[in-house]
């Protein structure tokens, strides 16, 4: 009996094979998850996926960390995969993908808005007023043109950070007071108002797994953890605009 590549029997066979293979892959993923969670002693695994590198499985933990193991979870590799042919840091690329957010979901009403020039380019930052690198970033941002900056006050360093954040948020001109403090070290005057936005920012930052400041989000949702000079930030923003 002869089958043509497009015959119903062949299509049915291929469909059955696809389902069988998918089930086998899922079973392997589940086995890896169970094995690793047994090692950790907690339900710590967010996802499991096989990689094209040496039979390794990528394991994303609920903490946001990424590790690798084999199909029996007999070891754990806490390190990077570098694709030598593509000359690409596969782990970093994957971490960038995992840490990206939906920019449109950010509650921008909880942020201080600064518009420079035409404001066409947009970024969001999470910053603690007592963060030294935030102050360095503030000086860099002051040099940039044609950008809208949404700054989420994210006081995580000390009670004084919370006090300063509340005073800045309650100022009549939030943008001016923030800039004067972060760039020129002019202490914000005491002020009082509803500061629930600052509290919500802290909860949001924890949800987004922001563990340090400054953290920058570009318009496509990609994350930059830490300070960047203006020139490098310009390049990153241009890369997003070119997509």
PAGUZA-947723 format. One record per residue (C-alpha): residue in one letter; x, y, z. Coordinates in nm, 4 decimals, padded with zeros to 6 digits, m for minus. Layout:
N
   r          u          v          w
   A          X          Y          Z
...
% end
This chain:
243
   r          u          v          w
   X    00.0000    00.0000    00.0000
   X    00.1444    00.3366   m00.1012
   X    00.0873    00.6615    00.0869
   X    00.1188    01.0062   m00.0619
   X    00.2660    01.2812    00.1603
   X   m00.0710    01.4516    00.1628
   X   m00.2873    01.1465    00.2219
   X   m00.5271    01.1447    00.5160
   X   m00.3503    00.8446    00.6681
   X   m00.0112    01.0161    00.6649
   X   m00.1550    01.3356    00.8083
   X   m00.3235    01.1360    01.0836
   X    00.0005    00.9522    01.1617
   X    00.1967    01.2787    01.1803
   X   m00.0657    01.4318    01.4055
   X   m00.0488    01.1296    01.6373
   X    00.3298    01.1480    01.6486
   X    00.3175    01.5199    01.7283
   X    00.0774    01.4601    02.0171
   X    00.2897    01.1716    02.1467
   X    00.6091    01.3771    02.1290
   X    00.4443    01.6732    02.3000
   X    00.3225    01.4447    02.5792
   X    00.6723    01.3005    02.6203
   X    00.8264    01.6481    02.6376
   X    00.5698    01.7550    02.8960
   X    00.6383    01.4406    03.0999
   X    01.0126    01.5131    03.0936
   X    00.9538    01.8745    03.1979
   X    00.7379    01.7601    03.4885
   X    01.0004    01.5047    03.5948
   X    01.2680    01.7748    03.5949
   X    01.0437    02.0073    03.7945
   X    00.9676    01.7418    04.0559
   X    01.3320    01.6395    04.0796
   X    01.4565    01.9930    04.1310
   X    01.1841    02.0829    04.3793
   X    01.2684    01.7681    04.5755
   X    01.6295    01.8894    04.5895
   X    01.5314    02.2425    04.6946
   X    01.2657    02.1181    04.9349
   X    01.0012    02.3645    04.8159
   X    00.7687    02.4397    04.5235
   X    01.0292    02.6766    04.3777
   X    01.0066    02.6124    04.0019
   X    00.8242    02.8546    03.7729
   X    00.8901    02.6777    03.4415
   X    01.1021    02.4119    03.2714
   X    01.2080    02.3965    02.9066
   X    01.4629    02.1880    02.7194
   X    01.7440    02.3823    02.5535
   X    01.9272    02.2927    02.2304
   X    02.2547    02.2808    02.4252
   X    02.3892    01.9456    02.5423
   X    02.0568    01.8071    02.6597
   X    02.0300    02.0757    02.9273
   X    01.6990    02.1937    03.0678
   X    01.6382    02.5577    03.1514
   X    01.4720    02.5985    03.4889
   X    01.3225    02.9352    03.5835
   X    01.2729    02.9665    03.9578
   X    00.9940    03.1655    04.1194
   X    01.2628    03.3928    04.2621
   X    01.3430    03.5007    03.9041
   X    01.6703    03.3075    03.8920
   X    01.7597    03.0838    03.5987
   X    01.9579    02.7596    03.6321
   X    02.0217    02.4511    03.4199
   X    02.0001    02.0785    03.4872
   X    01.9674    01.7441    03.3051
   X    01.6584    01.5288    03.2505
   X    01.7083    01.3599    03.5892
   X    01.7843    01.6779    03.7854
   X    02.1080    01.5081    03.8902
   X    02.3001    01.8371    03.8970
   X    02.2392    02.2116    03.8873
   X    02.4411    02.4605    03.6836
   X    02.4225    02.8183    03.8044
   X    02.5970    02.9915    03.5171
   X    02.5749    03.1123    03.1588
   X    02.5405    02.9389    02.8257
   X    02.7462    03.1093    02.5556
   X    02.6668    03.0090    02.1969
   X    03.0139    03.0026    02.0387
   X    02.8860    02.9986    01.6816
   X    02.6493    03.2898    01.7240
   X    02.8813    03.4538    01.9814
   X    02.5755    03.5160    02.1940
   X    02.5170    03.5054    02.5677
   X    02.2072    03.2853    02.5573
   X    02.1447    03.3103    02.9302
   X    02.1559    03.6903    02.9351
   X    01.9250    03.7101    02.6345
   X    01.6787    03.4808    02.8099
   X    01.7030    03.6767    03.1356
   X    01.6322    03.9976    02.9446
   X    01.3244    03.8321    02.7970
   X    01.2065    03.7025    03.1342
   X    01.2553    04.0362    03.3096
   X    01.0730    04.2414    03.0465
   X    00.7329    04.3868    03.1321
   X    00.4267    04.5190    02.9546
   X    00.5122    04.8897    02.9657
   X    00.1494    04.9865    02.9041
   X    00.0522    04.8143    03.2290
   X    00.2581    05.0518    03.4443
   X    00.0352    05.2757    03.6608
   X    00.1909    05.5991    03.5357
   X   m00.0317    05.8107    03.7596
   X    00.1851    05.6858    04.0490
   X    00.5001    05.8285    03.8903
   X    00.6608    06.1715    03.8668
   X    00.6425    06.2849    03.5045
   X    00.9147    06.4922    03.3379
   X    00.8863    06.5955    02.9727
   X    01.1994    06.7161    02.7969
   X    01.1773    06.8621    02.4468
   X    00.9145    06.6890    02.2342
   X    00.8972    06.3999    02.4824
   X    00.8582    06.1416    02.2050
   X    01.0817    05.8820    02.3633
   X    00.9554    05.7310    02.6870
   X    01.1230    05.5537    02.9777
   X    01.0239    05.4645    03.3321
   X    01.2578    05.4434    03.6303
   X    01.2261    05.3058    03.9818
   X    01.4462    05.5100    04.2151
   X    01.5255    05.5541    04.5822
   X    01.6021    05.9182    04.6744
   X    01.9041    05.8094    04.8805
   X    02.0497    05.5877    04.6076
   X    02.3911    05.7131    04.4937
   X    02.3591    05.5647    04.1467
   X    02.0142    05.7233    04.1119
   X    02.1795    06.0609    04.1697
   X    02.4350    05.9816    03.9001
   X    02.1544    05.8740    03.6671
   X    01.9661    06.1968    03.7429
   X    02.2618    06.4011    03.6201
   X    02.2755    06.1923    03.3018
   X    01.9012    06.2255    03.2374
   X    01.9288    06.6024    03.2820
   X    02.1480    06.6082    02.9692
   X    01.9011    06.4176    02.7502
   X    01.6523    06.5748    02.5132
   X    01.3172    06.4755    02.3621
   X    01.2287    06.2221    02.6299
   X    00.9459    06.1674    02.8772
   X    01.0625    06.0198    03.2064
   X    00.8254    05.8529    03.4521
   X    00.9976    05.8194    03.7892
   X    00.8435    05.5780    04.0373
   X    00.9573    05.6664    04.3895
   X    01.0785    05.3348    04.5301
   X    01.2136    05.3839    04.8847
   X    01.3778    05.0564    04.9803
   X    01.7049    05.1652    05.1434
   X    01.5943    05.3188    05.4741
   X    01.3101    05.4891    05.6636
   X    01.4669    05.8210    05.5595
   X    01.4160    05.7168    05.1966
   X    01.0459    05.6778    05.2690
   X    01.0300    06.0177    05.4407
   X    01.2026    06.1914    05.1492
   X    00.9834    06.0085    04.8966
   X    00.6680    06.1174    05.0788
   X    00.7840    06.4807    05.0930
   X    00.8696    06.4781    04.7236
   X    00.5386    06.3184    04.6306
   X    00.3464    06.5755    04.8343
   X    00.5272    06.8754    04.6830
   X    00.3238    07.1096    04.4641
   X    00.5751    07.0635    04.1810
   X    00.6885    06.7014    04.2183
   X    00.9112    06.7077    03.9102
   X    01.0975    07.0217    04.0186
   X    01.1504    06.9079    04.3768
   X    01.2664    06.5624    04.2652
   X    01.5154    06.7120    04.0181
   X    01.6455    06.9647    04.2706
   X    01.7082    06.6871    04.5204
   X    01.8461    06.4156    04.2915
   X    02.0651    06.6509    04.0822
   X    02.1470    06.9409    04.3154
   X    02.1047    06.7815    04.6608
   X    01.8472    07.0424    04.7676
   X    01.6575    06.8793    05.0528
   X    01.2814    06.8506    04.9847
   X    01.0683    07.0510    05.2239
   X    00.8391    06.8687    05.4649
   X    00.4941    06.8186    05.3171
   X    00.1916    06.6019    05.3817
   X   m00.0710    06.4441    05.1583
   X   m00.2012    06.1032    05.0581
   X    00.1181    05.9003    05.0070
   X   m00.0490    05.5725    04.9161
   X    00.1068    05.6025    04.5678
   X    00.4529    05.5562    04.7220
   X    00.3320    05.2497    04.9115
   X    00.1806    05.1107    04.5926
   X    00.5109    05.1684    04.4129
   X    00.6930    04.9563    04.6696
   X    00.4389    04.6769    04.6257
   X    00.4628    04.7078    04.2478
   X    00.8419    04.6984    04.2544
   X    00.8365    04.3828    04.4644
   X    00.5909    04.2255    04.2223
   X    00.8236    04.3133    03.9332
   X    01.1189    04.1700    04.1283
   X    01.3033    04.4990    04.1420
   X    01.5754    04.4403    04.3982
   X    01.7941    04.7439    04.3332
   X    01.7814    05.1037    04.2181
   X    01.7866    05.2562    03.9722
   X    01.5945    05.0162    03.7508
   X    01.5014    05.1460    03.4064
   X    01.2300    05.0218    03.1716
   X    01.2402    05.1134    02.8042
   X    00.9276    05.1659    02.5938
   X    00.9287    04.8044    02.4723
   X    00.9264    04.6795    02.8306
   X    01.2908    04.5713    02.8383
   X    01.4671    04.6213    03.1690
   X    01.8001    04.7821    03.2491
   X    01.9151    04.7077    03.6011
   X    02.1418    04.9833    03.7256
   X    02.2993    05.3114    03.6236
   X    02.3796    05.3893    03.2595
   X    02.5633    05.6909    03.1173
   X    02.3500    05.9071    02.8873
   X    02.5328    05.7880    02.5755
   X    02.4599    05.4209    02.6487
   X    02.0999    05.4929    02.7425
   X    02.0605    05.6846    02.4148
   X    02.1834    05.3753    02.2259
   X    01.9410    05.1493    02.4094
   X    01.6496    05.3818    02.3381
   X    01.7489    05.4092    01.9721
   X    01.7581    05.0292    01.9438
   X    01.4010    05.0134    02.0746
   X    01.2876    05.2838    01.8331
   X    01.4442    05.0932    01.5424
   X    01.2452    04.7757    01.6114
% end
